[in-house]
Amino acid sequence: MPELRSVSVNGIDVNVALAGSGPAVLLLHGFPHTWELWTDVMPGLTDDHLVIAPDLRGFGASTRAPAGYDAGTLADDAEALLGALGVTSTAVVGIDAGTPPAFLLALRRPGLVRRLVVMESLLGRLPGGEDFLKAGPPWWFGFHAVPHLAETVLEGSEGPYVDWFLNAGTLGDGVRPPLRDAFVRAYTGRDALRCAFSYYRALPQSAEQIERAVAGARLTVPTMAVGAHPVGDALQRQLRPITDDLTGHLIEDCGHIIPLHRPQALLSLLRPFLSPGVRQTHRT
């Protein structure tokens, strides 16, 4: 079992799971998840890595802050957490809402981030996502973006709502009950929902931050984009023009929640990418 620790950084307390030893790997989850999204992936990394899996700002047991849900502030949170833990070099893996801050951290701090893995998200309005968005953004983006609406409507019905995302994100396979119950608990109550939907309400600000960042710099760290259903290769196409060293993969028959739906397929990509030149001895 990982060690759970509360770390005070950037004006909030971050709940973080720590396991293993060796070169650091920072794992950033999305919605509607907590650090436990990585439960099936962490054991495959901890033999030769220090795995750092925080609850993002407002999620799980981290502080439900009144503001700061834009990608730039989340990247600052991640950098401050690494500093508090004494980490001076790390790989960063982000999925869904964790992808934009992972990207900005790597773009801003290539001396800190040695490798970047991003999954199942778009990077704001950067070119490349047009096919994915040709029918418009997913329906919940607009619902979540209206201030105060979604949390008011959903309070008391959090379980079925979270279930919809967990089932859709695994192509109907669902998530085993203990994890499902942990996610539902993390998103129960109006303030927990407010924090979750604040990520969506900050998307225009995050998109502007990404556009400004790529106007002044290229992504120089080795990067891997991993797609599944529904985002596919859209993120890879966004990254291609602005990234010096990019590898792209699609995981077949896999839903959006890659670390829980196809953890072994993900590990078969992560392990050689995170430790290039190291002979892999783990079974997949």
Number of C-alpha atoms within 10 A of each C-alpha: 10 16 10 13 13 15 17 16 17 16 9 16 21 26 23 23 21 19 19 19 14 12 17 24 26 22 26 29 26 22 21 23 28 25 22 20 24 20 16 16 22 27 15 19 21 20 14 14 21 20 28 25 26 28 24 28 26 28 27 26 18 20 20 20 16 12 13 18 25 23 29 23 17 25 22 17 24 25 23 17 22 19 13 12 11 9 16 14 17 24 25 28 25 23 28 21 28 24 29 29 27 28 26 24 23 27 22 17 15 18 12 18 24 20 21 29 26 25 29 27 26 26 25 19 16 19 15 19 20 14 11 17 13 8 8 10 10 10 8 11 15 12 15 20 17 14 14 14 13 18 24 13 11 16 16 12 13 20 17 12 13 20 18 12 18 25 16 16 22 20 17 12 12 17 18 9 9 8 16 16 14 14 26 20 15 19 26 18 17 18 16 20 24 23 23 27 26 22 25 22 21 16 21 14 16 25 20 16 17 22 15 11 16 16 9 8 12 15 24 19 21 20 27 23 28 26 26 21 20 16 22 22 23 23 25 28 18 20 25 17 14 16 19 13 13 19 15 18 16 16 16 12 11 21 26 26 29 25 22 24 21 20 19 17 16 18 21 15 15 18 19 13 19 25 15 9 8 10 9 11 7 11 8 10
